[in-house]
Amino acid sequence: GIISVASGLDIYFGSTVIAIAMVAGMILKPCADWLEGFGIDDAVGCVTVHGTIGLFGVVMLGVLGSGAPGLGAFAPEDTVAISLFGQIVGAIVMFLLGFVPGYIVSWLVHKAGMLRIPDAVQIKGLDAVKVPAQAYPESMVSPNSDS
């Protein structure tokens, strides 16, 4: 969706946005499976959506937006045009500055034994341990109820 087209919203036409977002939706699950193959536990899909689909969107801007000025109609005349090479370099830089440090920090926190909650808490449930409230209060009686 929006993550795959955000890099080119000032350049894309509506039909282009729909096409890119549909392709991104189709490659989302294979990307998630690929990351899980590396042992990356991405429970909520943040790395998949913002990482792989975001990189896909950045590269697609180079493919579909090549030659357009970087700021669309508001670009000064000396603005460098978008290019596939520039977008690939940008994607590599974003990967190196985003994913690599995040992976290293996660690995260090894991080695320190602070990444996951204890097994006993996982079995009981994190809500019951951290939040002293019921998740489904249907069985609770309201002070205003007749029963």
RODREN-440637 format. One record per residue: residue number from 1; residue in three letters; x negated, y, z negated of N, C-alpha, C in turn. Coordinates in steps of 0.001 Angstrom, whole numbers, plus 500000, padded with zeros to 6 digits. Layout:
// RODREN-440637
<site num="NUM" residuo="ALA" n_X="X" n_Y="Y" n_Z="Z" ca_X="X" ca_Y="Y" ca_Z="Z" c_X="X" c_Y="Y" c_Z="Z"/>
...
//
This chain:
// RODREN-440637
<site num="1" residuo="GLY" n_X="499206" n_Y="498826" n_Z="500000" ca_X="500000" ca_Y="500000" ca_Z="500000" c_X="499148" c_Y="501260" c_Z="500000"/>
<site num="2" residuo="ILE" n_X="499398" n_Y="502083" n_Z="499026" ca_X="498803" ca_Y="503415" ca_Z="498973" c_X="497281" c_Y="503371" c_Z="498863"/>
<site num="3" residuo="ILE" n_X="496746" n_Y="502377" n_Z="498181" ca_X="495289" ca_Y="502299" ca_Z="498025" c_X="494621" c_Y="502099" c_Z="499384"/>
<site num="4" residuo="SER" n_X="495241" n_Y="501321" n_Z="500251" ca_X="494630" ca_Y="501026" ca_Z="501546" c_X="494653" c_Y="502211" c_Z="502503"/>
<site num="5" residuo="VAL" n_X="495534" n_Y="503162" n_Z="502295" ca_X="495647" ca_Y="504283" ca_Z="503230" c_X="495245" c_Y="505621" c_Z="502621"/>
<site num="6" residuo="ALA" n_X="494923" n_Y="505646" n_Z="501343" ca_X="494653" ca_Y="506914" ca_Z="500658" c_X="493492" c_Y="507683" c_Z="501270"/>
<site num="7" residuo="SER" n_X="492504" n_Y="506997" n_Z="501797" ca_X="491342" ca_Y="507696" ca_Z="502347" c_X="491667" c_Y="508457" c_Z="503626"/>
<site num="8" residuo="GLY" n_X="492767" n_Y="508141" n_Z="504279" ca_X="493087" ca_Y="508810" ca_Z="505535" c_X="494450" c_Y="509464" c_Z="505584"/>
<site num="9" residuo="LEU" n_X="495021" n_Y="509775" n_Z="504437" ca_X="496366" ca_Y="510350" ca_Z="504438" c_X="496448" c_Y="511690" c_Z="505157"/>
<site num="10" residuo="ASP" n_X="495351" n_Y="512406" n_Z="505244" ca_X="495363" ca_Y="513685" ca_Z="505959" c_X="495187" c_Y="513512" c_Z="507466"/>
<site num="11" residuo="ILE" n_X="494958" n_Y="512286" n_Z="507921" ca_X="494681" ca_Y="512037" ca_Z="509333" c_X="495705" c_Y="511097" c_Z="509967"/>
<site num="12" residuo="TYR" n_X="496142" n_Y="510083" n_Z="509237" ca_X="497019" ca_Y="509048" ca_Z="509789" c_X="498414" c_Y="509571" c_Z="510105"/>
<site num="13" residuo="PHE" n_X="499012" n_Y="508964" n_Z="511130" ca_X="500427" ca_Y="509143" ca_Z="511413" c_X="501197" c_Y="508105" c_Z="510597"/>
<site num="14" residuo="GLY" n_X="502482" n_Y="508289" n_Z="510453" ca_X="503305" ca_Y="507382" ca_Z="509652" c_X="503217" c_Y="505929" c_Z="510090"/>
<site num="15" residuo="SER" n_X="503257" n_Y="505684" n_Z="511394" ca_X="503195" ca_Y="504306" ca_Z="511887" c_X="501839" c_Y="503668" c_Z="511589"/>
<site num="16" residuo="THR" n_X="500789" n_Y="504471" n_Z="511606" ca_X="499454" ca_Y="503959" ca_Z="511275" c_X="499398" c_Y="503552" c_Z="509812"/>
<site num="17" residuo="VAL" n_X="499992" n_Y="504365" n_Z="508952" ca_X="500032" ca_Y="504057" ca_Z="507520" c_X="500743" c_Y="502732" c_Z="507283"/>
<site num="18" residuo="ILE" n_X="501874" n_Y="502539" n_Z="507945" ca_X="502634" ca_Y="501298" ca_Z="507768" c_X="501817" c_Y="500104" c_Z="508235"/>
<site num="19" residuo="ALA" n_X="501160" n_Y="500216" n_Z="509378" ca_X="500372" ca_Y="499097" ca_Z="509907" c_X="499208" c_Y="498743" c_Z="508977"/>
<site num="20" residuo="ILE" n_X="498471" n_Y="499743" n_Z="508508" ca_X="497336" ca_Y="499476" ca_Z="507614" c_X="497823" c_Y="498863" c_Z="506310"/>
<site num="21" residuo="ALA" n_X="498900" n_Y="499410" n_Z="505743" ca_X="499427" ca_Y="498891" ca_Z="504480" c_X="499919" c_Y="497458" c_Z="504627"/>
<site num="22" residuo="MET" n_X="500514" n_Y="497127" n_Z="505765" ca_X="500978" ca_Y="495748" ca_Z="505979" c_X="499799" c_Y="494783" c_Z="506065"/>
<site num="23" residuo="VAL" n_X="498767" n_Y="495166" n_Z="506779" ca_X="497577" ca_Y="494310" ca_Z="506867" c_X="496943" c_Y="494160" c_Z="505490"/>
<site num="24" residuo="ALA" n_X="496873" n_Y="495254" n_Z="504739" ca_X="496311" ca_Y="495195" ca_Z="503385" c_X="497121" c_Y="494248" c_Z="502510"/>
<site num="25" residuo="GLY" n_X="498433" n_Y="494288" n_Z="502642" ca_X="499277" ca_Y="493370" ca_Z="501881" c_X="499030" c_Y="491917" c_Z="502253"/>
<site num="26" residuo="MET" n_X="498736" n_Y="491673" n_Z="503527" ca_X="498479" ca_Y="490299" ca_Z="503968" c_X="497122" c_Y="489779" c_Z="503501"/>
<site num="27" residuo="ILE" n_X="496139" n_Y="490660" n_Z="503360" ca_X="494814" ca_Y="490189" ca_Z="502942" c_X="494621" c_Y="490252" c_Z="501428"/>
<site num="28" residuo="LEU" n_X="495601" n_Y="490786" n_Z="500704" ca_X="495480" ca_Y="490933" ca_Z="499253" c_X="495277" c_Y="489594" c_Z="498553"/>
<site num="29" residuo="LYS" n_X="496114" n_Y="488612" n_Z="498838" ca_X="496010" ca_Y="487308" ca_Z="498167" c_X="494709" c_Y="486587" c_Z="498518"/>
<site num="30" residuo="PRO" n_X="494303" n_Y="486526" n_Z="499791" ca_X="492999" ca_Y="485910" ca_Z="500075" c_X="491839" c_Y="486620" c_Z="499376"/>
<site num="31" residuo="CYS" n_X="491914" n_Y="487940" n_Z="499260" ca_X="490859" ca_Y="488676" ca_Z="498540" c_X="490850" c_Y="488304" c_Z="497064"/>
<site num="32" residuo="ALA" n_X="492031" n_Y="488163" n_Z="496467" ca_X="492116" ca_Y="487768" ca_Z="495056" c_X="491541" c_Y="486371" c_Z="494863"/>
<site num="33" residuo="ASP" n_X="491880" n_Y="485457" n_Z="495763" ca_X="491341" ca_Y="484093" ca_Z="495677" c_X="489826" c_Y="484091" c_Z="495844"/>
<site num="34" residuo="TRP" n_X="489319" n_Y="484911" n_Z="496748" ca_X="487881" ca_Y="485007" ca_Z="496985" c_X="487166" c_Y="485490" c_Z="495733"/>
<site num="35" residuo="LEU" n_X="487705" n_Y="486520" n_Z="495078" ca_X="487090" ca_Y="487026" ca_Z="493847" c_X="487140" c_Y="485990" c_Z="492728"/>
<site num="36" residuo="GLU" n_X="488254" n_Y="485266" n_Z="492618" ca_X="488355" ca_Y="484220" ca_Z="491599" c_X="487335" c_Y="483115" c_Z="491841"/>
<site num="37" residuo="GLY" n_X="486964" n_Y="482906" n_Z="493094" ca_X="485937" ca_Y="481922" ca_Z="493419" c_X="484580" c_Y="482277" c_Z="492826"/>
<site num="38" residuo="PHE" n_X="484357" n_Y="483560" n_Z="492567" ca_X="483124" ca_Y="484008" ca_Z="491921" c_X="483222" c_Y="483965" c_Z="490406"/>
<site num="39" residuo="GLY" n_X="484372" n_Y="483543" n_Z="489885" ca_X="484555" ca_Y="483486" ca_Z="488437" c_X="484964" c_Y="484814" c_Z="487834"/>
<site num="40" residuo="ILE" n_X="485445" n_Y="485738" n_Z="488653" ca_X="485897" ca_Y="487037" ca_Z="488154" c_X="487344" c_Y="486891" c_Z="487711"/>
<site num="41" residuo="ASP" n_X="487590" n_Y="487081" n_Z="486411" ca_X="488926" ca_Y="486953" ca_Z="485839" c_X="489616" c_Y="488306" c_Z="485941"/>
<site num="42" residuo="ASP" n_X="490341" n_Y="488508" n_Z="487008" ca_X="491017" ca_Y="489779" ca_Z="487270" c_X="492501" c_Y="489601" c_Z="486983"/>
<site num="43" residuo="ALA" n_X="492843" n_Y="489608" n_Z="485701" ca_X="494196" ca_Y="489259" ca_Z="485264" c_X="495272" c_Y="490165" c_Z="485848"/>
<site num="44" residuo="VAL" n_X="495015" n_Y="491442" n_Z="485994" ca_X="496032" ca_Y="492363" ca_Z="486493" c_X="495786" c_Y="492796" c_Z="487941"/>
<site num="45" residuo="GLY" n_X="494752" n_Y="492296" n_Z="488572" ca_X="494496" ca_Y="492574" ca_Z="489973" c_X="493858" c_Y="493913" c_Z="490280"/>
<site num="46" residuo="CYS" n_X="493257" n_Y="494552" n_Z="489306" ca_X="492647" ca_Y="495875" ca_Z="489533" c_X="491477" c_Y="495807" c_Z="490500"/>
<site num="47" residuo="VAL" n_X="490617" n_Y="494822" n_Z="490327" ca_X="489450" ca_Y="494710" ca_Z="491212" c_X="489912" c_Y="494396" c_Z="492628"/>
<site num="48" residuo="THR" n_X="490909" n_Y="493532" n_Z="492754" ca_X="491408" ca_Y="493179" ca_Z="494079" c_X="492017" c_Y="494387" c_Z="494772"/>
<site num="49" residuo="VAL" n_X="492909" n_Y="495083" n_Z="494085" ca_X="493610" ca_Y="496202" ca_Z="494716" c_X="492678" c_Y="497381" c_Z="494958"/>
<site num="50" residuo="HIS" n_X="492021" n_Y="497840" n_Z="493913" ca_X="491216" ca_Y="499047" ca_Z="494048" c_X="489849" c_Y="498773" c_Z="494667"/>
<site num="51" residuo="GLY" n_X="489333" n_Y="497578" n_Z="494480" ca_X="488022" ca_Y="497230" ca_Z="495019" c_X="488099" c_Y="496779" c_Z="496462"/>
<site num="52" residuo="THR" n_X="488615" n_Y="495587" n_Z="496678" ca_X="488593" ca_Y="495035" ca_Z="498036" c_X="489536" c_Y="495771" c_Z="498976"/>
<site num="53" residuo="ILE" n_X="490750" n_Y="496052" n_Z="498539" ca_X="491692" ca_Y="496753" ca_Z="499418" c_X="491266" c_Y="498211" c_Z="499602"/>
<site num="54" residuo="GLY" n_X="490703" n_Y="498813" n_Z="498576" ca_X="490174" ca_Y="500173" ca_Z="498710" c_X="489034" c_Y="500240" c_Z="499707"/>
<site num="55" residuo="LEU" n_X="488130" n_Y="499273" n_Z="499635" ca_X="487027" ca_Y="499227" ca_Z="500612" c_X="487555" c_Y="498982" c_Z="502023"/>
<site num="56" residuo="PHE" n_X="488562" n_Y="498120" n_Z="502136" ca_X="489202" ca_Y="497881" ca_Z="503427" c_X="489758" c_Y="499192" c_Z="503988"/>
<site num="57" residuo="GLY" n_X="490416" n_Y="499965" n_Z="503138" ca_X="490986" ca_Y="501235" ca_Z="503571" c_X="489937" c_Y="502236" c_Z="504011"/>
<site num="58" residuo="VAL" n_X="488821" n_Y="502278" n_Z="503306" ca_X="487738" ca_Y="503197" ca_Z="503669" c_X="487165" c_Y="502824" c_Z="505036"/>
<site num="59" residuo="VAL" n_X="486961" n_Y="501543" n_Z="505275" ca_X="486422" ca_Y="501100" ca_Z="506567" c_X="487449" c_Y="501318" c_Z="507680"/>
<site num="60" residuo="MET" n_X="488736" n_Y="501080" n_Z="507391" ca_X="489769" ca_Y="501295" ca_Z="508410" c_X="489849" c_Y="502761" c_Z="508833"/>
<site num="61" residuo="LEU" n_X="489548" n_Y="503667" n_Z="507921" ca_X="489507" ca_Y="505082" ca_Z="508299" c_X="488414" c_Y="505311" c_Z="509338"/>
<site num="62" residuo="GLY" n_X="487293" n_Y="504623" n_Z="509190" ca_X="486233" ca_Y="504727" ca_Z="510186" c_X="486645" c_Y="504161" c_Z="511527"/>
<site num="63" residuo="VAL" n_X="487454" n_Y="503099" n_Z="511507" ca_X="487907" ca_Y="502469" ca_Z="512751" c_X="488980" c_Y="503322" c_Z="513431"/>
<site num="64" residuo="LEU" n_X="489984" n_Y="503739" n_Z="512665" ca_X="491136" ca_Y="504425" ca_Z="513257" c_X="491038" c_Y="505946" c_Z="513241"/>
<site num="65" residuo="GLY" n_X="490126" n_Y="506487" n_Z="512448" ca_X="490017" ca_Y="507938" ca_Z="512352" c_X="488731" c_Y="508487" c_Z="512921"/>
<site num="66" residuo="SER" n_X="487974" n_Y="507671" n_Z="513627" ca_X="486691" ca_Y="508134" ca_Z="514176" c_X="486884" c_Y="509335" c_Z="515084"/>
<site num="67" residuo="GLY" n_X="486038" n_Y="510330" n_Z="514877" ca_X="486093" ca_Y="511535" ca_Z="515686" c_X="486939" c_Y="512637" c_Z="515095"/>
<site num="68" residuo="ALA" n_X="487814" n_Y="512309" n_Z="514163" ca_X="488649" ca_Y="513337" ca_Z="513532" c_X="487808" c_Y="514100" c_Z="512517"/>
<site num="69" residuo="PRO" n_X="488074" n_Y="515395" n_Z="512351" ca_X="487333" ca_Y="516123" ca_Z="511314" c_X="487736" c_Y="515632" c_Z="509929"/>
<site num="70" residuo="GLY" n_X="486800" n_Y="515694" n_Z="508995" ca_X="487019" ca_Y="515147" ca_Z="507665" c_X="488157" c_Y="515747" c_Z="506878"/>
<site num="71" residuo="LEU" n_X="488600" n_Y="516940" n_Z="507214" ca_X="489688" ca_Y="517581" ca_Z="506481" c_X="490910" c_Y="517802" c_Z="507366"/>
<site num="72" residuo="GLY" n_X="491000" n_Y="517087" n_Z="508456" ca_X="492137" ca_Y="517236" ca_Z="509347" c_X="492173" c_Y="518615" c_Z="509977"/>
<site num="73" residuo="ALA" n_X="493342" n_Y="519216" n_Z="510043" ca_X="493518" ca_Y="520521" ca_Z="510682" c_X="492874" c_Y="521652" c_Z="509893"/>
<site num="74" residuo="PHE" n_X="492574" n_Y="521424" n_Z="508616" ca_X="492010" ca_Y="522469" ca_Z="507765" c_X="490482" c_Y="522489" c_Z="507779"/>
<site num="75" residuo="ALA" n_X="489860" n_Y="521686" n_Z="508617" ca_X="488404" ca_Y="521570" ca_Z="508630" c_X="487755" c_Y="522772" c_Z="509307"/>
<site num="76" residuo="PRO" n_X="486699" n_Y="523308" n_Z="508687" ca_X="485917" ca_Y="524339" ca_Z="509392" c_X="485258" c_Y="523722" c_Z="510626"/>
<site num="77" residuo="GLU" n_X="484834" n_Y="524557" n_Z="511547" ca_X="484283" ca_Y="524055" ca_Z="512805" c_X="483014" c_Y="523240" c_Z="512634"/>
<site num="78" residuo="ASP" n_X="482237" n_Y="523486" n_Z="511578" ca_X="480976" ca_Y="522760" ca_Z="511401" c_X="481135" c_Y="521499" c_Z="510547"/>
<site num="79" residuo="THR" n_X="482368" n_Y="521047" n_Z="510325" ca_X="482605" ca_Y="519839" ca_Z="509533" c_X="482221" c_Y="518606" c_Z="510340"/>
<site num="80" residuo="VAL" n_X="481546" n_Y="517683" n_Z="509699" ca_X="481135" ca_Y="516444" ca_Z="510359" c_X="482360" c_Y="515567" c_Z="510601"/>
<site num="81" residuo="ALA" n_X="482437" n_Y="514994" n_Z="511780" ca_X="483556" ca_Y="514122" ca_Z="512115" c_X="483415" c_Y="512775" c_Z="511402"/>
<site num="82" residuo="ILE" n_X="484545" n_Y="512125" n_Z="511216" ca_X="484562" ca_Y="510800" ca_Z="510595" c_X="483968" c_Y="509795" c_Z="511577"/>
<site num="83" residuo="SER" n_X="483160" n_Y="508869" n_Z="511058" ca_X="482594" ca_Y="507824" ca_Z="511907" c_X="482652" c_Y="506490" c_Z="511175"/>
<site num="84" residuo="LEU" n_X="482662" n_Y="505423" n_Z="511935" ca_X="482670" ca_Y="504088" ca_Z="511337" c_X="481408" c_Y="503875" c_Z="510512"/>
<site num="85" residuo="PHE" n_X="480264" n_Y="504297" n_Z="511030" ca_X="479010" ca_Y="504145" ca_Z="510291" c_X="479062" c_Y="504891" c_Z="508961"/>
<site num="86" residuo="GLY" n_X="479558" n_Y="506116" n_Z="508985" ca_X="479660" ca_Y="506902" ca_Z="507757" c_X="480581" c_Y="506260" c_Z="506737"/>
<site num="87" residuo="GLN" n_X="481673" n_Y="505682" n_Z="507208" ca_X="482616" ca_Y="505028" ca_Z="506296" c_X="482015" c_Y="503750" c_Z="505708"/>
<site num="88" residuo="ILE" n_X="481254" n_Y="503006" n_Z="506508" ca_X="480608" ca_Y="501791" ca_Z="505990" c_X="479552" c_Y="502156" c_Z="504956"/>
<site num="89" residuo="VAL" n_X="478772" n_Y="503188" n_Z="505235" ca_X="477781" ca_Y="503652" ca_Z="504251" c_X="478489" c_Y="504097" c_Z="502975"/>
<site num="90" residuo="GLY" n_X="479581" n_Y="504835" n_Z="503109" ca_X="480348" ca_Y="505262" ca_Z="501942" c_X="480897" c_Y="504087" c_Z="501154"/>
<site num="91" residuo="ALA" n_X="481383" n_Y="503062" n_Z="501850" ca_X="481908" ca_Y="501873" ca_Z="501179" c_X="480806" c_Y="501152" c_Z="500405"/>
<site num="92" residuo="ILE" n_X="479622" n_Y="501067" n_Z="500995" ca_X="478496" ca_Y="500415" ca_Z="500309" c_X="478100" c_Y="501207" c_Z="499070"/>
<site num="93" residuo="VAL" n_X="478043" n_Y="502523" n_Z="499194" ca_X="477692" ca_Y="503368" ca_Z="498044" c_X="478734" c_Y="503223" c_Z="496939"/>
<site num="94" residuo="MET" n_X="480015" n_Y="503241" n_Z="497305" ca_X="481069" ca_Y="503074" ca_Z="496289" c_X="480958" c_Y="501722" c_Z="495605"/>
<site num="95" residuo="PHE" n_X="480658" n_Y="500670" n_Z="496371" ca_X="480481" ca_Y="499344" ca_Z="495783" c_X="479314" c_Y="499350" c_Z="494803"/>
<site num="96" residuo="LEU" n_X="478202" n_Y="499920" n_Z="495228" ca_X="477013" ca_Y="499931" ca_Z="494371" c_X="477215" c_Y="500767" c_Z="493111"/>
<site num="97" residuo="LEU" n_X="477943" n_Y="501859" n_Z="493202" ca_X="478154" ca_Y="502730" ca_Z="492047" c_X="479358" c_Y="502327" c_Z="491196"/>
<site num="98" residuo="GLY" n_X="480248" n_Y="501521" n_Z="491740" ca_X="481448" ca_Y="501134" ca_Z="491006" c_X="481427" c_Y="499705" c_Z="490512"/>
<site num="99" residuo="PHE" n_X="481379" n_Y="498767" n_Z="491432" ca_X="481498" ca_Y="497360" ca_Z="491059" c_X="480262" c_Y="496839" c_Z="490343"/>
<site num="100" residuo="VAL" n_X="479105" n_Y="497150" n_Z="490852" ca_X="477871" ca_Y="496594" ca_Z="490272" c_X="477692" c_Y="497008" c_Z="488808"/>
<site num="101" residuo="PRO" n_X="477768" n_Y="498306" n_Z="488456" ca_X="477645" ca_Y="498654" ca_Z="487029" c_X="478772" c_Y="498057" c_Z="486183"/>
<site num="102" residuo="GLY" n_X="479987" n_Y="498034" n_Z="486722" ca_X="481102" ca_Y="497440" ca_Z="485982" c_X="480885" c_Y="495969" c_Z="485706"/>
<site num="103" residuo="TYR" n_X="480368" n_Y="495253" n_Z="486694" ca_X="480096" ca_Y="493829" ca_Z="486514" c_X="478987" c_Y="493624" c_Z="485481"/>
<site num="104" residuo="ILE" n_X="477953" n_Y="494437" n_Z="485546" ca_X="476839" ca_Y="494308" ca_Z="484590" c_X="477318" c_Y="494587" c_Z="483167"/>
<site num="105" residuo="VAL" n_X="478097" n_Y="495647" n_Z="482984" ca_X="478610" ca_Y="495966" ca_Z="481644" c_X="479525" c_Y="494851" c_Z="481147"/>
<site num="106" residuo="SER" n_X="480398" n_Y="494340" n_Z="481996" ca_X="481279" ca_Y="493233" ca_Z="481598" c_X="480473" c_Y="492000" c_Z="481228"/>
<site num="107" residuo="TRP" n_X="479421" n_Y="491718" n_Z="481975" ca_X="478579" ca_Y="490561" ca_Z="481684" c_X="477895" c_Y="490731" c_Z="480327"/>
<site num="108" residuo="LEU" n_X="477387" n_Y="491939" n_Z="480051" ca_X="476735" ca_Y="492197" ca_Z="478763" c_X="477724" c_Y="492087" c_Z="477603"/>
<site num="109" residuo="VAL" n_X="478917" n_Y="492628" n_Z="477776" ca_X="479940" ca_Y="492537" ca_Z="476728" c_X="480342" c_Y="491077" c_Z="476517"/>
<site num="110" residuo="HIS" n_X="480422" n_Y="490312" n_Z="477601" ca_X="480733" ca_Y="488878" ca_Z="477501" c_X="479638" c_Y="488138" c_Z="476734"/>
<site num="111" residuo="LYS" n_X="478384" n_Y="488428" n_Z="477053" ca_X="477264" ca_Y="487773" ca_Z="476368" c_X="477228" c_Y="488137" c_Z="474888"/>
<site num="112" residuo="ALA" n_X="477705" n_Y="489330" n_Z="474545" ca_X="477764" ca_Y="489746" ca_Z="473141" c_X="478969" c_Y="489140" c_Z="472424"/>
<site num="113" residuo="GLY" n_X="479817" n_Y="488419" n_Z="473170" ca_X="480976" ca_Y="487767" ca_Z="472569" c_X="482125" c_Y="488710" c_Z="472260"/>
<site num="114" residuo="MET" n_X="482179" n_Y="489841" n_Z="472944" ca_X="483216" ca_Y="490826" ca_Z="472648" c_X="484200" c_Y="491031" c_Z="473802"/>
<site num="115" residuo="LEU" n_X="484128" n_Y="490219" n_Z="474833" ca_X="484993" ca_Y="490433" ca_Z="475991" c_X="486372" c_Y="489821" c_Z="475803"/>
<site num="116" residuo="ARG" n_X="486444" n_Y="488683" n_Z="475167" ca_X="487716" ca_Y="487985" ca_Z="475005" c_X="488123" c_Y="487962" c_Z="473543"/>
<site num="117" residuo="ILE" n_X="489410" n_Y="487849" n_Z="473335" ca_X="489907" ca_Y="487746" ca_Z="471966" c_X="489700" c_Y="486314" c_Z="471477"/>
<site num="118" residuo="PRO" n_X="489676" n_Y="486092" n_Z="470164" ca_X="489456" ca_Y="484742" ca_Z="469634" c_X="490547" c_Y="483764" c_Z="470079"/>
<site num="119" residuo="ASP" n_X="490193" n_Y="482478" n_Z="470146" ca_X="491132" ca_Y="481449" ca_Z="470590" c_X="492384" c_Y="481404" c_Z="469725"/>
<site num="120" residuo="ALA" n_X="492236" n_Y="481561" n_Z="468417" ca_X="493396" ca_Y="481510" ca_Z="467519" c_X="494389" c_Y="482625" c_Z="467844"/>
<site num="121" residuo="VAL" n_X="493888" n_Y="483790" n_Z="468197" ca_X="494764" ca_Y="484910" ca_Z="468556" c_X="495432" c_Y="484635" c_Z="469900"/>
<site num="122" residuo="GLN" n_X="494705" n_Y="484037" n_Z="470846" ca_X="495297" ca_Y="483696" ca_Z="472138" c_X="496432" c_Y="482703" c_Z="471972"/>
<site num="123" residuo="ILE" n_X="496257" n_Y="481736" n_Z="471083" ca_X="497291" ca_Y="480723" ca_Z="470868" c_X="498526" c_Y="481346" c_Z="470226"/>
<site num="124" residuo="LYS" n_X="498335" n_Y="482177" n_Z="469215" ca_X="499465" ca_Y="482811" ca_Z="468534" c_X="500129" c_Y="483857" c_Z="469424"/>
<site num="125" residuo="GLY" n_X="499349" n_Y="484528" n_Z="470230" ca_X="499868" ca_Y="485586" ca_Z="471095" c_X="499389" c_Y="486936" c_Z="470621"/>
<site num="126" residuo="LEU" n_X="498888" n_Y="487727" n_Z="471521" ca_X="498320" ca_Y="489023" ca_Z="471160" c_X="499373" c_Y="489975" c_Z="470609"/>
<site num="127" residuo="ASP" n_X="500607" n_Y="489912" n_Z="471134" ca_X="501662" ca_Y="490789" ca_Z="470623" c_X="501913" c_Y="490548" c_Z="469145"/>
<site num="128" residuo="ALA" n_X="501981" n_Y="489280" n_Z="468751" ca_X="502277" ca_Y="488953" ca_Z="467353" c_X="501159" c_Y="489401" c_Z="466421"/>
<site num="129" residuo="VAL" n_X="499942" n_Y="489437" n_Z="466916" ca_X="498801" ca_Y="489797" ca_Z="466076" c_X="498600" c_Y="491310" c_Z="466022"/>
<site num="130" residuo="LYS" n_X="498666" n_Y="491975" n_Z="467169" ca_X="498344" ca_Y="493401" ca_Z="467242" c_X="499546" c_Y="494320" c_Z="467021"/>
<site num="131" residuo="VAL" n_X="500728" n_Y="493887" n_Z="467437" ca_X="501916" ca_Y="494737" ca_Z="467362" c_X="502912" c_Y="494104" c_Z="466400"/>
<site num="132" residuo="PRO" n_X="503167" n_Y="494731" n_Z="465270" ca_X="504090" ca_Y="494134" ca_Z="464298" c_X="505553" c_Y="494389" c_Z="464662"/>
<site num="133" residuo="ALA" n_X="505927" n_Y="494066" n_Z="465883" ca_X="507308" ca_Y="494235" ca_Z="466334" c_X="507658" c_Y="493070" c_Z="467235"/>
<site num="134" residuo="GLN" n_X="508948" n_Y="492813" n_Z="467372" ca_X="509380" ca_Y="491737" ca_Z="468250" c_X="509485" c_Y="492260" c_Z="469677"/>
<site num="135" residuo="ALA" n_X="509035" n_Y="491465" n_Z="470614" ca_X="509106" ca_Y="491870" ca_Z="472011" c_X="510539" c_Y="491827" c_Z="472522"/>
<site num="136" residuo="TYR" n_X="511337" n_Y="490894" n_Z="472026" ca_X="512722" ca_Y="490738" ca_Z="472452" c_X="513628" c_Y="490850" c_Z="471234"/>
<site num="137" residuo="PRO" n_X="514086" n_Y="492049" n_Z="470912" ca_X="514850" ca_Y="492248" ca_Z="469673" c_X="516339" c_Y="491930" c_Z="469801"/>
<site num="138" residuo="GLU" n_X="516736" n_Y="491066" n_Z="470744" ca_X="518152" ca_Y="490762" ca_Z="470928" c_X="518785" c_Y="490157" c_Z="469677"/>
<site num="139" residuo="SER" n_X="517987" n_Y="489443" n_Z="468905" ca_X="518537" ca_Y="488782" ca_Z="467721" c_X="518607" c_Y="489715" c_Z="466517"/>
<site num="140" residuo="MET" n_X="518059" n_Y="490908" n_Z="466640" ca_X="518105" ca_Y="491856" ca_Z="465525" c_X="519491" c_Y="492498" c_Z="465444"/>
<site num="141" residuo="VAL" n_X="519945" n_Y="492771" n_Z="464245" ca_X="521252" ca_Y="493384" ca_Z="464036" c_X="521063" c_Y="494887" c_Z="463878"/>
<site num="142" residuo="SER" n_X="521833" n_Y="495637" n_Z="464635" ca_X="521771" ca_Y="497093" ca_Z="464567" c_X="522555" c_Y="497588" c_Z="463355"/>
<site num="143" residuo="PRO" n_X="522119" n_Y="498670" n_Z="462720" ca_X="522872" ca_Y="499191" ca_Z="461575" c_X="524279" c_Y="499646" c_Z="461966"/>
<site num="144" residuo="ASN" n_X="524497" n_Y="499939" n_Z="463246" ca_X="525808" ca_Y="500413" ca_Z="463700" c_X="526699" c_Y="499298" c_Z="464223"/>
<site num="145" residuo="SER" n_X="526210" n_Y="498068" n_Z="464246" ca_X="527006" ca_Y="496975" ca_Z="464800" c_X="528030" c_Y="496492" c_Z="463782"/>
<site num="146" residuo="ASP" n_X="529093" n_Y="495866" n_Z="464280" ca_X="530164" ca_Y="495361" ca_Z="463417" c_X="529825" c_Y="494019" c_Z="462799"/>
<site num="147" residuo="SER" n_X="528866" n_Y="493290" n_Z="463323" ca_X="528588" ca_Y="491950" ca_Z="462813" c_X="527645" c_Y="491926" c_Z="461670"/>
//
